[in-house]
Amino acid sequence: MPPPNALKKKILIKNKRLKPEVEKEELEKFKKGQLDTTGDVSEDTSAAPAAPPAEGDGAAAAPAQPAHSGSTTNIHPLLSSFVNYVHPVHFNGFDEAEKADFHFKMSSFSEPSALGYLKSQAIEFVNYNKRQISRLYPKGARVDSSNFMPQIFWNAGCQLVSLNFQTPDLPMQLNQGKFEYNGNCGYILKPEFMRRIDKTFDPFAETPVDGVIAAQCNVKVRQLSNPDPNCKLNQIYFLRSSRDSSCPISESEPMSRSICMGCRRTQSERSSAPRWSQPTG
């Protein structure tokens, strides 16, 4: 797959493809104006016909229902020819995917299915994402449009972690914050140990990763007293009135591997100009 820089201003189409010989034949018909695109439903003519109604029972015969083969959508050959880097296929297991080794083929996983693979075959899931693209989507039972935590799937190298954008919850905030690292362009390069075939990474292991040094992050939270209502800084800083006796709270929680999950630190200070200098990690 090309690097993200080569995909600028490009559209990646994820769609099923026709068989090569069928696509070639239908493309030729399309160019000559001979392709019939009116039939969208494919009927199964091999199904046995309905039994005729019994004579003399006086009952009205029910109309025969057409039998379908299961596929009701045809793919236009021109659209099929545009599918190159993300050709969706049914997932038959990590061993089958590794044996076939088709980098341009990708599979979709529902939330429960992806969690199952992550619990039972985490390392295999990471290795699969080194070669191919995986797409995850929330389970259908989330009728309230809630989201799952995307971090656990990012830790396995999953590329397309779909969320319900209409819900501004914590998972959606994590998604927005993560992609701000690269100017909201939609791409973030995975760490080297999650891309190299000769490296093994377990997203649930609590041991340090070779070649990775823990970083230190400093966060400043400012609070203005008696602010000017015309000041633009009011849009980004917390505001406080001189008569306000509330206690400001600073809360931080790193989102990374399992060793850091849940390391939440909450600090509060009753002051008109609070300052926290304690380390949080």
Secondary structure as UniProt FT lines:
FT   HELIX           4..7
FT   TURN            8..9
FT   HELIX           20..31
FT   TURN            32..33
FT   TURN            45..46
FT   TURN            55..56
FT   HELIX           77..82
FT   STRAND          87..88
FT   HELIX           94..100
FT   TURN            103..104
FT   STRAND          105..110
FT   HELIX           111..120
FT   HELIX           122..131
FT   STRAND          134..137
FT   TURN            140..141
FT   TURN            143..144
FT   HELIX           151..154
FT   TURN            155..157
FT   STRAND          160..161
FT   TURN            165..166
FT   HELIX           170..179
FT   HELIX           180..182
FT   TURN            183..184
FT   HELIX           192..194
FT   TURN            197..198
FT   TURN            203..204
FT   TURN            210..211
FT   STRAND          223..225
FT   TURN            229..230
FT   HELIX           232..235
FT   STRAND          238..240
FT   TURN            242..243
FT   STRAND          249..252
FT   TURN            258..262
FT   STRAND          265..268
//
